[in-house]
Amino acid sequence: MDQKDISKTIVYKPQGFQPSAHESKFIIEGTLGQGGMGTIYDAFDRNIRRKVAIKSINSDVSQNVITRKYFTKEAQITGQLEHPNIIPVYEMGVNPQDRLYYVMKRVQGMTLADVLDGIKDGQRRMIRQYSLPVLLSIYQKVLDAIAYAHARGVVHLDLKPENIMVGEFGEVLVLDWGIARLRRRSLNVDQSRFVTLDDSVNIGAEHENEQVIGTPAFMAPEQASGRSANIGTRTDIYALGAILYNILTLRAPAAGKTTTVVLKKIVTGRVIDPMSYNEPNNKKEDIINLRHLPDEKIPETLSKVCMKAMEERLEDRYQLVRDLQDDLYAYFSGYATTAEAAGPWRRFYLYVSRNRYLIITICLLLLINLIVLLITLIS
């Protein structure tokens, strides 16, 4: 079906209003992307006169019951997650050809993956525009979005730089909630805040549990090995650690020639510490200039934060996104992080660093008083 045909399938005819010479409310202007389940179109809303993106289920799977449920679930979950850093959904419907679609915000910008690739390729504008502090501010907005989603009872399960959109004017939006799941409900959680789904969208735990879906290089071990009972909010925390790893090293946490090799590295916890890239080996292909980092070196504290988020065992990771955020705030403010397990000397060093101007002033005053005392004694 060509773009012209697609534009005619989304019909909107409110009483008393007729878009001039067009049947459709939307004008399809191009294609933004395509996956196995749906295609995202670049469109123009003629009534409100704004650019939008329309995701429509692909025709070859449009009648598949499971695919329709996944598509509807994605729209309902994303539409209920009303947060400044989550892509907003405006409406959902079914066109005359019985193809599901939903309309969302059209973001002008690039993905975080594009940004990191630009830095890796040595593009001066990218390096200048996206220094480590800027990248960490983007990362903090992602953390805000996921903390909110978890509070609403949703885990994303496909967090990666490709699913983070960075807009031209500072917007940061987490995209693609297609394989998101609702958290298992517990008595100590305010369930009135949880996202809800139509009964008809219930895919069934058995079907979801047998699937290993996601992006291998950013999967947590329990997700990569199909241990569905262990998948939850800490699975997202692992992926958030993997994104920080990518920001610091300009590499994915696990690499290999095949998906099987990558998954095996993830499951067995064979992820290289980011600090090792501060001492590149002699292999030419292994050397990536980290020009976006201070002194082109990965800060040890951030490396430890990253690795704590990516611990193999669930109980060793940050338990909440807020815990990861607290450690980042501690890093920014010059305090010890929980990831460091800092001893007395490290804490003393950080105290001196935070209060160096006060300490320098006190030392100068003491020195002046000492000089005055010596002059008094000599005279």
C-alpha positions, 0 to 999 in steps of 0.5 A, spaced: 500 500 500 503 506 497 503 513 502 497 515 498 493 509 500 495 510 507 493 517 508 486 515 505 485 510 510 485 514 516 478 517 516 476 523 520 469 527 519 466 531 525 459 534 524 460 541 521 467 540 519 470 538 512 477 538 511 478 542 504 478 537 498 481 531 503 477 525 506 483 524 511 485 528 517 492 526 516 497 527 510 502 522 510 508 525 508 513 519 508 516 513 512 520 514 519 521 507 520 519 500 519 519 494 524 516 487 524 510 489 527 508 496 525 511 502 520 511 509 523 509 514 518 511 522 518 504 525 517 501 532 518 495 533 522 490 538 518 486 540 523 491 542 529 496 544 523 502 540 526 507 534 525 505 528 528 508 521 527 503 515 526 504 508 527 500 503 523 500 495 524 503 492 518 498 489 513 501 482 513 500 481 520 494 486 521 490 480 523 494 476 527 491 476 534 497 476 538 500 482 534 494 486 535 494 485 542 502 487 542 500 493 538 494 495 542 498 494 549 504 498 546 499 504 545 495 503 551 501 503 556 505 509 552 498 513 552 498 512 560 505 514 561 504 521 561 511 524 563 515 529 560 520 524 558 516 519 555 513 520 548 506 522 548 500 518 544 495 523 542 489 518 539 488 510 537 484 508 532 482 502 527 482 504 519 477 502 514 482 496 512 481 494 520 489 496 521 490 499 528 494 505 528 496 510 533 498 517 533 504 520 537 508 526 537 513 527 532 520 529 535 525 533 531 532 530 533 536 524 533 537 518 537 542 518 543 545 512 539 546 517 533 549 522 538 554 517 541 556 514 534 558 521 532 562 522 537 565 515 536 567 517 529 570 524 531 565 529 529 567 535 532 560 538 532 558 532 536 564 532 541 563 539 542 555 539 543 555 533 547 560 533 553 560 528 558 556 533 563 551 534 557 550 526 556 549 525 563 544 530 563 540 527 558 541 520 562 538 523 568 532 525 564 531 518 562 532 515 569 526 520 571 522 517 565 523 510 567 523 511 575 516 514 573 514 508 569 516 503 574 512 507 579 506 506 574 507 499 574 511 498 567 517 495 566 520 497 559 525 491 557 528 494 551 532 500 553 538 502 549 540 508 546 536 507 539 530 508 543 532 515 546 530 521 542 534 527 543 530 533 540 533 540 538 531 544 544 533 539 549 527 534 549 529 527 551 524 522 550 524 514 551 521 511 545 518 504 543 514 501 549 512 495 545 515 489 549 513 493 556 510 489 561 506 490 567 509 489 574 507 483 578 503 487 583 505 487 591 501 489 597 506 495 599 505 498 592 499 503 591 496 500 585 491 505 584 497 509 580 498 503 576 497 503 568 491 498 566 489 494 560 483 492 557 482 485 558 482 483 551 489 485 550 491 480 555 497 476 552 498 471 557 504 470 562 505 463 558 506 466 551 510 472 554 514 467 559 517 463 553 519 469 549 526 472 549 525 479 546 529 485 546 536 487 544 542 482 546 547 487 548 543 491 553 539 485 556 540 483 563 542 476 564 535 474 567 532 477 560 537 474 556 537 467 559 529 467 559 528 467 567 522 470 566 520 470 573 526 474 575 524 479 570 522 486 573 524 493 575 531 491 576 532 488 569 531 495 567 536 498 571 541 493 568 539 496 561 540 503 564 547 501 567 548 498 560 546 505 557 551 509 561 556 504 559 555 506 552 556 513 554 562 512 557 566 507 553 562 509 546 561 501 546 556 496 547 557 492 554 557 486 550 560 484 543 560 478 539 560 476 532 553 472 533 547 473 538 549 467 541 556 469 543 553 476 546 548 473 550 553 468 553 557 474 555 551 477 558 549 471 562 555 469 565 557 476 567 563 477 562 562 484 561 569 488 561 570 494 566 569 501 563 576 503 566 580 498 562 579 502 556 583 507 559 589 503 558 587 501 551 591 495 548 595 495 542 590 492 537 588 498 533 581 496 532 580 496 540 582 504 540 577 509 541 578 516 542 574 518 548 574 526 546 567 527 550 570 525 557 575 530 561 582 528 559 579 523 555 579 518 561 573 514 564 572 517 571 573 511 576 567 513 580 562 513 574 565 506 572 563 503 579 556 506 578 555 503 571 558 496 574 553 496 580 547 497 576 550 491 571 551 486 577 549 479 575 545 478 581 539 482 582 540 483 589 547 486 588 544 491 583 541 498 585 534 496 587 531 502 585 532 507 579 532 512 585 538 509 588 542 510 581 540 517 581 542 518 588 549 515 586 549 520 580 547 526 585 553 524 590 558 524 584 556 531 581 556 534 588 562 531 590 560 526 595 562 518 596 557 513 592 555 507 594 558 504 588 565 506 591 564 503 598 569 509 600 573 508 606 575 514 610 581 516 606 577 517 600 571 520 604 576 525 607 579 527 600 572 528 597 571 533 603 577 537 602 575 537 594 568 540 596 571 545 601 577 547 598 576 554 598 574 554 605 580 550 607 585 554 603 582 561 606 582 557 613 590 555 612 591 563 609 588 566 616 592 561 620 599 562 616 597 570 617 596 569 624 603 565 625 607 570 621 604 576 626 605 571 632 613 570 630 614 578 628 611 579 635 615 574 638 622 577 635 620 584 636 
